[in-house]
Amino acid sequence: MSMSTHPGQGDTRVKSAAGPGRTIRPADRRRFALRHTTTGRQARAAWILAAPFLALFAAFMLLPVVWSLLMSLTDTKSADLRTPLNVSFTGFDTYVRIFQDEQFLTALRNTAVFVLVGLPLTLAAGLAAAVVLNNGIHRFRAVFRVGFYLPVITSIVAVAVVWKTLLEPRAGLVNTALGWFGIDGPAWLADTRFALPVMIVMAVWRNLGTVMIIMLAGLQSVPNSLMEAAELDGAGPWQRFWRITFPLLRPALLLTAVTTGIGYLQFFDEPFVMTDGGPLDSTLSATMYAYRQFGNGNYDAASAAGYVVFVLIVALTTLQFRVLRDKD
């Protein structure tokens, strides 16, 4: 680079290496260097501030995920904890073995029923509650919102214990009320015909509040001008809902379907507290199967079952995005 001073000017210009005739003022060079230094300091400060989270994430999230994947591809048992490097690589043999286990297949069937029945019911009940609160209830609307949402923020263990008490075959409130009408109520949680449906009903009751809140926000964002124009064109309430309101609720429906579906595929607390997977494994879930395998020291089978649930979550979420995403 060469220096050149132009007559009549009080500053010195430096020719740029980018091409002839292009010059950079020394003041501009200082500002560029200062900006570059400031950006570097901000980047370093950002990494320093993020370092605690990254360390915790790597130690308690990333490392367990990778390690469990490796365990699912080996024959790791509880006896191998002291010598983890002495396990044998088995590939996908563990996955083949658990799919030959009738108990795991039963757990998958129960999980599928729980999701395929419970998810649509939860979405429909939440949407219905949101529509009623948005249009049909004007007084004490906040009270109804709190009432619908209260089960969501209540501990699932407390909810399960209360439902288990209500469904006691002899002293439970449900069978006592049925007895007033001369109906002999069944042993709800001890009967293979009713145990899983009861848990589906409880899950719908507990989770419809979340769907309701999100759907209510979506309903209140629908422009009134569209509804008024449709009403002037002669569209009835049902036509306005299906042709205008429901399509505009697609983003809210997608959000609630994805989050609720992920939670239902991992359902564990309800059968763990209420039935311990019984009777006769009729409420055994895939995550509870993994929990049992882990408790029995079969870490390879537990990890493989966990990754099967993960694949199911990815598949269900992908399907929901394809069906419910905005076509525009």
C-alpha positions as a LaTeX table, in Angstrom:
\begin{tabular}{lrrr}
\hline
Residue & $x$ (\AA) & $y$ (\AA) & $z$ (\AA) \\
\hline
Met1 & 0.00 & 0.00 & 0.00 \\
Ser2 & 1.29 & 3.51 & $-0.80$ \\
Met3 & 0.63 & 6.85 & 0.82 \\
Ser4 & $-0.40$ & 9.90 & $-1.23$ \\
Thr5 & $-1.25$ & 13.42 & $-0.11$ \\
His6 & $-3.59$ & 15.48 & $-2.28$ \\
Pro7 & $-3.14$ & 19.18 & $-2.38$ \\
Gly8 & $-5.91$ & 21.22 & $-0.93$ \\
Gln9 & $-6.94$ & 18.51 & 1.52 \\
Gly10 & $-5.94$ & 18.30 & 5.12 \\
Asp11 & $-6.21$ & 14.55 & 5.48 \\
Thr12 & $-4.11$ & 11.64 & 4.35 \\
Arg13 & $-5.70$ & 8.86 & 2.26 \\
Val14 & $-4.53$ & 5.28 & 2.00 \\
Lys15 & $-5.02$ & 3.40 & $-1.26$ \\
Ser16 & $-7.05$ & 0.28 & $-0.88$ \\
Ala17 & $-5.83$ & $-3.06$ & $-2.06$ \\
Ala18 & $-9.33$ & $-3.77$ & $-3.41$ \\
Gly19 & $-8.65$ & $-1.79$ & $-6.60$ \\
Pro20 & $-7.02$ & 1.28 & $-8.06$ \\
Gly21 & $-8.35$ & 4.63 & $-7.12$ \\
Arg22 & $-10.15$ & 3.39 & $-4.01$ \\
Thr23 & $-8.87$ & 4.88 & $-0.79$ \\
Ile24 & $-9.67$ & 4.49 & 2.91 \\
Arg25 & $-9.36$ & 7.31 & 5.36 \\
Pro26 & $-7.29$ & 6.60 & 8.48 \\
Ala27 & $-10.33$ & 7.56 & 10.57 \\
Asp28 & $-12.39$ & 4.95 & 8.75 \\
Arg29 & $-9.70$ & 2.36 & 9.39 \\
Arg30 & $-9.80$ & 3.17 & 13.11 \\
Arg31 & $-13.59$ & 2.91 & 13.20 \\
Phe32 & $-13.44$ & $-0.43$ & 11.36 \\
Ala33 & $-10.82$ & $-1.78$ & 13.78 \\
Leu34 & $-12.84$ & $-0.56$ & 16.77 \\
Arg35 & $-16.02$ & $-2.14$ & 15.37 \\
His36 & $-14.18$ & $-5.41$ & 14.73 \\
Thr37 & $-12.75$ & $-5.40$ & 18.25 \\
Thr38 & $-16.17$ & $-4.63$ & 19.77 \\
Thr39 & $-17.82$ & $-7.45$ & 17.81 \\
Gly40 & $-15.15$ & $-9.88$ & 18.97 \\
Arg41 & $-15.61$ & $-8.82$ & 22.58 \\
Gln42 & $-19.38$ & $-9.22$ & 22.32 \\
Ala43 & $-18.99$ & $-12.69$ & 20.83 \\
Arg44 & $-16.63$ & $-13.74$ & 23.61 \\
Ala45 & $-18.95$ & $-12.30$ & 26.24 \\
Ala46 & $-21.90$ & $-14.17$ & 24.71 \\
Trp47 & $-19.99$ & $-17.47$ & 24.79 \\
Ile48 & $-18.93$ & $-16.84$ & 28.39 \\
Leu49 & $-22.53$ & $-16.15$ & 29.44 \\
Ala50 & $-23.78$ & $-19.23$ & 27.57 \\
Ala51 & $-21.03$ & $-21.49$ & 28.89 \\
Pro52 & $-22.87$ & $-22.57$ & 32.09 \\
Phe53 & $-25.96$ & $-23.57$ & 30.12 \\
Leu54 & $-23.90$ & $-25.34$ & 27.47 \\
Ala55 & $-22.00$ & $-27.26$ & 30.15 \\
Leu56 & $-25.21$ & $-28.33$ & 31.90 \\
Phe57 & $-26.86$ & $-29.20$ & 28.59 \\
Ala58 & $-23.89$ & $-31.32$ & 27.52 \\
Ala59 & $-23.64$ & $-33.07$ & 30.90 \\
Phe60 & $-27.32$ & $-33.73$ & 31.59 \\
Met61 & $-28.94$ & $-33.80$ & 28.12 \\
Leu62 & $-26.55$ & $-34.43$ & 25.25 \\
Leu63 & $-24.31$ & $-36.97$ & 26.97 \\
Pro64 & $-27.21$ & $-39.11$ & 28.33 \\
Val65 & $-28.88$ & $-39.11$ & 24.90 \\
Val66 & $-25.73$ & $-40.25$ & 23.14 \\
Trp67 & $-24.89$ & $-42.74$ & 25.88 \\
Ser68 & $-28.38$ & $-44.26$ & 25.83 \\
Leu69 & $-28.14$ & $-44.67$ & 22.06 \\
Leu70 & $-24.87$ & $-46.52$ & 22.51 \\
Met71 & $-26.42$ & $-48.68$ & 25.24 \\
Ser72 & $-29.27$ & $-49.64$ & 22.94 \\
Leu73 & $-26.70$ & $-50.99$ & 20.48 \\
Thr74 & $-24.88$ & $-53.06$ & 23.10 \\
Asp75 & $-25.75$ & $-55.66$ & 25.72 \\
Thr76 & $-25.39$ & $-53.26$ & 28.65 \\
Lys77 & $-26.78$ & $-54.54$ & 31.95 \\
Ser78 & $-26.67$ & $-53.16$ & 35.46 \\
Ala79 & $-23.66$ & $-55.38$ & 36.21 \\
Asp80 & $-21.69$ & $-53.53$ & 33.51 \\
Leu81 & $-21.79$ & $-50.13$ & 35.22 \\
Arg82 & $-18.37$ & $-50.64$ & 36.77 \\
Thr83 & $-16.85$ & $-51.82$ & 33.49 \\
Pro84 & $-18.81$ & $-49.99$ & 30.77 \\
Leu85 & $-16.12$ & $-50.57$ & 28.14 \\
Asn86 & $-16.36$ & $-54.36$ & 28.42 \\
Val87 & $-19.84$ & $-54.59$ & 26.89 \\
Ser88 & $-20.34$ & $-56.20$ & 23.49 \\
Phe89 & $-21.68$ & $-54.43$ & 20.44 \\
Thr90 & $-24.91$ & $-56.14$ & 19.31 \\
Gly91 & $-26.20$ & $-53.71$ & 16.69 \\
Phe92 & $-29.99$ & $-53.80$ & 16.33 \\
Asp93 & $-30.39$ & $-57.15$ & 18.10 \\
Thr94 & $-31.89$ & $-55.42$ & 21.14 \\
Tyr95 & $-34.52$ & $-53.74$ & 18.99 \\
Val96 & $-35.39$ & $-57.06$ & 17.36 \\
Arg97 & $-35.63$ & $-58.67$ & 20.79 \\
Ile98 & $-38.01$ & $-56.12$ & 22.29 \\
Phe99 & $-40.28$ & $-56.31$ & 19.24 \\
Gln100 & $-40.48$ & $-60.04$ & 19.87 \\
Asp101 & $-41.52$ & $-59.36$ & 23.46 \\
Glu102 & $-45.30$ & $-59.67$ & 23.75 \\
Gln103 & $-45.32$ & $-57.29$ & 26.71 \\
Phe104 & $-43.68$ & $-54.54$ & 24.67 \\
Leu105 & $-46.15$ & $-55.07$ & 21.83 \\
Thr106 & $-48.97$ & $-54.79$ & 24.35 \\
Ala107 & $-47.46$ & $-51.56$ & 25.64 \\
Leu108 & $-47.28$ & $-50.19$ & 22.09 \\
Arg109 & $-50.91$ & $-51.10$ & 21.45 \\
Asn110 & $-52.02$ & $-49.40$ & 24.66 \\
Thr111 & $-50.01$ & $-46.31$ & 23.77 \\
Ala112 & $-51.50$ & $-46.24$ & 20.27 \\
Val113 & $-55.05$ & $-46.48$ & 21.64 \\
Phe114 & $-54.30$ & $-43.77$ & 24.21 \\
Val115 & $-53.02$ & $-41.41$ & 21.50 \\
Leu116 & $-55.47$ & $-42.20$ & 18.69 \\
Val117 & $-58.50$ & $-41.88$ & 20.97 \\
Gly118 & $-57.31$ & $-39.36$ & 23.53 \\
Leu119 & $-55.75$ & $-36.82$ & 21.17 \\
Pro120 & $-58.83$ & $-36.16$ & 18.98 \\
Leu121 & $-61.09$ & $-36.08$ & 22.05 \\
Thr122 & $-58.80$ & $-33.58$ & 23.78 \\
Leu123 & $-58.65$ & $-31.31$ & 20.73 \\
Ala124 & $-62.43$ & $-31.51$ & 20.21 \\
Ala125 & $-63.23$ & $-30.86$ & 23.88 \\
Gly126 & $-60.77$ & $-27.97$ & 24.11 \\
Leu127 & $-62.10$ & $-26.39$ & 20.93 \\
Ala128 & $-65.70$ & $-26.77$ & 22.09 \\
Ala129 & $-64.87$ & $-25.17$ & 25.45 \\
Ala130 & $-63.10$ & $-22.30$ & 23.67 \\
Val131 & $-66.08$ & $-21.68$ & 21.36 \\
Val132 & $-68.50$ & $-21.68$ & 24.29 \\
Leu133 & $-66.35$ & $-19.27$ & 26.27 \\
Asn134 & $-65.84$ & $-17.02$ & 23.25 \\
Asn135 & $-69.48$ & $-16.83$ & 22.16 \\
Gly136 & $-71.85$ & $-18.43$ & 24.61 \\
Ile137 & $-70.67$ & $-17.24$ & 28.03 \\
His138 & $-70.40$ & $-13.53$ & 28.79 \\
Arg139 & $-70.70$ & $-13.40$ & 32.58 \\
Phe140 & $-68.08$ & $-14.94$ & 34.84 \\
Arg141 & $-65.98$ & $-15.84$ & 31.80 \\
Ala142 & $-62.75$ & $-15.57$ & 33.80 \\
Val143 & $-64.11$ & $-17.97$ & 36.41 \\
Phe144 & $-64.86$ & $-20.59$ & 33.77 \\
Arg145 & $-61.40$ & $-20.14$ & 32.26 \\
Val146 & $-59.78$ & $-20.76$ & 35.61 \\
Gly147 & $-62.01$ & $-23.75$ & 36.23 \\
Phe148 & $-61.12$ & $-25.37$ & 32.92 \\
Tyr149 & $-57.42$ & $-24.61$ & 33.27 \\
Leu150 & $-57.02$ & $-25.55$ & 36.94 \\
Pro151 & $-56.42$ & $-29.29$ & 36.26 \\
Val152 & $-53.50$ & $-28.40$ & 33.98 \\
Ile153 & $-51.51$ & $-26.73$ & 36.75 \\
Thr154 & $-52.46$ & $-29.35$ & 39.32 \\
Ser155 & $-49.92$ & $-32.08$ & 40.00 \\
Ile156 & $-50.62$ & $-35.16$ & 37.91 \\
Val157 & $-49.89$ & $-37.33$ & 40.95 \\
Ala158 & $-52.54$ & $-35.48$ & 42.98 \\
Val159 & $-55.02$ & $-35.75$ & 40.11 \\
Ala160 & $-54.36$ & $-39.48$ & 39.74 \\
Val161 & $-54.79$ & $-40.09$ & 43.46 \\
Val162 & $-58.09$ & $-38.18$ & 43.51 \\
Trp163 & $-59.42$ & $-40.09$ & 40.51 \\
Lys164 & $-58.30$ & $-43.37$ & 42.02 \\
Thr165 & $-60.22$ & $-42.52$ & 45.19 \\
Leu166 & $-63.33$ & $-41.51$ & 43.23 \\
Leu167 & $-63.26$ & $-44.78$ & 41.29 \\
Glu168 & $-62.95$ & $-47.09$ & 44.27 \\
Pro169 & $-65.39$ & $-49.97$ & 43.63 \\
Arg170 & $-66.99$ & $-49.90$ & 47.10 \\
Ala171 & $-66.53$ & $-46.49$ & 48.70 \\
Gly172 & $-65.83$ & $-44.39$ & 45.61 \\
Leu173 & $-68.08$ & $-41.46$ & 44.79 \\
Val174 & $-68.72$ & $-42.66$ & 41.22 \\
Asn175 & $-70.08$ & $-46.07$ & 42.19 \\
Thr176 & $-71.93$ & $-44.57$ & 45.13 \\
Ala177 & $-73.73$ & $-42.19$ & 42.77 \\
Leu178 & $-74.49$ & $-45.04$ & 40.37 \\
Gly179 & $-75.93$ & $-47.00$ & 43.28 \\
Trp180 & $-78.51$ & $-44.26$ & 43.85 \\
Phe181 & $-79.99$ & $-45.23$ & 40.48 \\
Gly182 & $-79.77$ & $-48.97$ & 41.12 \\
Ile183 & $-76.65$ & $-49.45$ & 38.98 \\
Asp184 & $-73.92$ & $-51.71$ & 40.28 \\
Gly185 & $-70.73$ & $-49.93$ & 39.24 \\
Pro186 & $-67.72$ & $-52.00$ & 38.12 \\
Ala187 & $-64.25$ & $-52.07$ & 39.55 \\
Trp188 & $-63.10$ & $-49.41$ & 37.14 \\
Leu189 & $-59.34$ & $-49.75$ & 37.58 \\
Ala190 & $-59.34$ & $-53.51$ & 38.12 \\
Asp191 & $-61.26$ & $-54.36$ & 34.96 \\
Thr192 & $-59.40$ & $-54.70$ & 31.66 \\
Arg193 & $-62.40$ & $-53.26$ & 29.82 \\
Phe194 & $-62.48$ & $-49.98$ & 31.73 \\
Ala195 & $-58.97$ & $-49.23$ & 33.04 \\
Leu196 & $-57.52$ & $-47.70$ & 29.87 \\
Pro197 & $-60.71$ & $-45.81$ & 28.88 \\
Val198 & $-60.79$ & $-44.29$ & 32.37 \\
Met199 & $-57.25$ & $-43.00$ & 31.91 \\
Ile200 & $-58.15$ & $-41.58$ & 28.51 \\
Val201 & $-61.10$ & $-39.71$ & 30.03 \\
Met202 & $-58.90$ & $-38.41$ & 32.84 \\
Ala203 & $-56.23$ & $-37.26$ & 30.36 \\
Val204 & $-58.83$ & $-35.44$ & 28.26 \\
Trp205 & $-60.27$ & $-33.74$ & 31.33 \\
Arg206 & $-56.85$ & $-32.70$ & 32.53 \\
Asn207 & $-55.43$ & $-31.41$ & 29.23 \\
Leu208 & $-58.40$ & $-29.75$ & 27.55 \\
Gly209 & $-57.60$ & $-26.55$ & 29.47 \\
Thr210 & $-54.37$ & $-26.04$ & 27.55 \\
Val211 & $-56.10$ & $-26.60$ & 24.22 \\
Met212 & $-58.91$ & $-24.26$ & 25.29 \\
Ile213 & $-56.57$ & $-21.38$ & 26.12 \\
Ile214 & $-54.70$ & $-21.61$ & 22.81 \\
Met215 & $-57.88$ & $-22.04$ & 20.78 \\
Leu216 & $-59.50$ & $-19.14$ & 22.59 \\
Ala217 & $-56.58$ & $-16.92$ & 21.59 \\
Gly218 & $-57.01$ & $-18.08$ & 18.00 \\
Leu219 & $-60.76$ & $-17.41$ & 18.04 \\
Gln220 & $-60.26$ & $-13.90$ & 19.34 \\
Ser221 & $-57.82$ & $-13.17$ & 16.50 \\
Val222 & $-60.41$ & $-13.92$ & 13.79 \\
Pro223 & $-61.39$ & $-10.59$ & 12.14 \\
Asn224 & $-64.97$ & $-9.60$ & 12.83 \\
Ser225 & $-65.20$ & $-8.11$ & 9.34 \\
Leu226 & $-64.95$ & $-11.59$ & 7.79 \\
Met227 & $-67.71$ & $-12.92$ & 10.01 \\
Glu228 & $-69.95$ & $-9.95$ & 9.28 \\
Ala229 & $-69.36$ & $-10.26$ & 5.53 \\
Ala230 & $-70.17$ & $-13.97$ & 5.61 \\
Glu231 & $-73.33$ & $-13.29$ & 7.62 \\
Leu232 & $-74.43$ & $-10.68$ & 5.06 \\
Asp233 & $-73.87$ & $-13.26$ & 2.32 \\
Gly234 & $-76.32$ & $-15.57$ & 4.07 \\
Ala235 & $-73.89$ & $-17.99$ & 5.74 \\
Gly236 & $-75.24$ & $-19.61$ & 8.88 \\
Pro237 & $-73.32$ & $-20.06$ & 12.15 \\
Trp238 & $-72.18$ & $-23.57$ & 11.24 \\
Gln239 & $-71.01$ & $-22.48$ & 7.77 \\
Arg240 & $-69.18$ & $-19.49$ & 9.19 \\
Phe241 & $-67.40$ & $-21.72$ & 11.67 \\
Trp242 & $-66.28$ & $-24.39$ & 9.20 \\
Arg243 & $-65.47$ & $-22.11$ & 6.25 \\
Ile244 & $-63.93$ & $-19.13$ & 8.05 \\
Thr245 & $-63.13$ & $-19.76$ & 11.70 \\
Phe246 & $-61.81$ & $-23.31$ & 11.54 \\
Pro247 & $-59.33$ & $-22.68$ & 8.67 \\
Leu248 & $-57.96$ & $-19.65$ & 10.54 \\
Leu249 & $-57.46$ & $-21.84$ & 13.60 \\
Arg250 & $-55.08$ & $-24.16$ & 11.73 \\
Pro251 & $-51.88$ & $-22.78$ & 13.39 \\
Ala252 & $-53.40$ & $-23.09$ & 16.87 \\
Leu253 & $-54.68$ & $-26.56$ & 16.05 \\
Leu254 & $-51.23$ & $-27.62$ & 14.84 \\
Leu255 & $-49.56$ & $-26.32$ & 18.00 \\
Thr256 & $-51.96$ & $-28.08$ & 20.35 \\
Ala257 & $-51.95$ & $-31.30$ & 18.31 \\
Val258 & $-48.15$ & $-31.51$ & 18.32 \\
Thr259 & $-47.64$ & $-30.72$ & 21.99 \\
Thr260 & $-50.53$ & $-32.89$ & 23.18 \\
Gly261 & $-49.52$ & $-35.77$ & 20.93 \\
Ile262 & $-45.95$ & $-35.72$ & 22.23 \\
Gly263 & $-47.22$ & $-35.78$ & 25.79 \\
Tyr264 & $-49.65$ & $-38.61$ & 25.15 \\
Leu265 & $-47.00$ & $-40.78$ & 23.50 \\
Gln266 & $-45.00$ & $-40.48$ & 26.71 \\
Phe267 & $-47.86$ & $-41.07$ & 29.14 \\
Phe268 & $-46.51$ & $-42.66$ & 32.29 \\
Asp269 & $-47.75$ & $-41.03$ & 35.49 \\
Glu270 & $-51.36$ & $-42.12$ & 35.18 \\
Pro271 & $-50.78$ & $-45.89$ & 34.99 \\
Phe272 & $-47.83$ & $-45.70$ & 37.37 \\
Val273 & $-49.90$ & $-44.12$ & 40.14 \\
Met274 & $-53.30$ & $-45.66$ & 39.49 \\
Thr275 & $-52.78$ & $-49.21$ & 38.21 \\
Asp276 & $-49.04$ & $-49.94$ & 37.97 \\
Gly277 & $-49.69$ & $-51.00$ & 34.40 \\
Gly278 & $-52.44$ & $-53.48$ & 35.27 \\
Pro279 & $-54.73$ & $-55.20$ & 35.23 \\
Leu280 & $-53.00$ & $-57.76$ & 33.00 \\
Asp281 & $-50.89$ & $-55.04$ & 31.37 \\
Ser282 & $-54.02$ & $-53.36$ & 29.99 \\
Thr283 & $-52.66$ & $-49.91$ & 30.94 \\
Leu284 & $-48.96$ & $-50.61$ & 30.41 \\
Ser285 & $-47.43$ & $-47.86$ & 28.26 \\
Ala286 & $-44.26$ & $-47.87$ & 26.20 \\
Thr287 & $-42.50$ & $-45.49$ & 28.57 \\
Met288 & $-43.56$ & $-47.60$ & 31.55 \\
Tyr289 & $-42.13$ & $-50.67$ & 29.81 \\
Ala290 & $-38.82$ & $-48.82$ & 29.44 \\
Tyr291 & $-38.99$ & $-47.83$ & 33.11 \\
Arg292 & $-39.52$ & $-51.44$ & 34.15 \\
Gln293 & $-36.65$ & $-52.66$ & 31.99 \\
Phe294 & $-34.38$ & $-50.05$ & 33.51 \\
Gly295 & $-35.46$ & $-51.10$ & 37.01 \\
Asn296 & $-34.70$ & $-54.72$ & 36.14 \\
Gly297 & $-31.18$ & $-53.78$ & 35.06 \\
Asn298 & $-31.79$ & $-54.29$ & 31.33 \\
Tyr299 & $-30.36$ & $-50.97$ & 30.25 \\
Asp300 & $-30.08$ & $-52.04$ & 26.63 \\
Ala301 & $-33.78$ & $-52.89$ & 26.35 \\
Ala302 & $-34.79$ & $-49.76$ & 28.26 \\
Ser303 & $-32.74$ & $-47.55$ & 25.93 \\
Ala304 & $-34.08$ & $-49.29$ & 22.84 \\
Ala305 & $-37.68$ & $-48.84$ & 24.03 \\
Gly306 & $-36.99$ & $-45.18$ & 24.68 \\
Tyr307 & $-35.70$ & $-44.68$ & 21.15 \\
Val308 & $-38.72$ & $-46.47$ & 19.72 \\
Val309 & $-40.89$ & $-43.90$ & 21.51 \\
Phe310 & $-38.67$ & $-41.15$ & 20.10 \\
Val311 & $-39.16$ & $-42.45$ & 16.55 \\
Leu312 & $-42.92$ & $-42.58$ & 17.12 \\
Ile313 & $-42.87$ & $-38.97$ & 18.32 \\
Val314 & $-40.97$ & $-37.85$ & 15.22 \\
Ala315 & $-43.34$ & $-39.79$ & 12.95 \\
Leu316 & $-46.49$ & $-38.41$ & 14.60 \\
Thr317 & $-45.17$ & $-34.85$ & 14.58 \\
Thr318 & $-44.20$ & $-35.10$ & 10.91 \\
Leu319 & $-47.66$ & $-36.41$ & 10.04 \\
Gln320 & $-49.34$ & $-33.61$ & 11.97 \\
Phe321 & $-47.26$ & $-30.97$ & 10.19 \\
Arg322 & $-48.15$ & $-32.45$ & 6.81 \\
Val323 & $-51.86$ & $-32.56$ & 7.59 \\
Leu324 & $-52.37$ & $-29.39$ & 9.61 \\
Arg325 & $-49.79$ & $-26.93$ & 8.35 \\
Asp326 & $-50.97$ & $-23.85$ & 6.50 \\
Lys327 & $-51.28$ & $-24.70$ & 2.80 \\
Asp328 & $-50.46$ & $-21.11$ & 1.85 \\
\hline
\end{tabular}
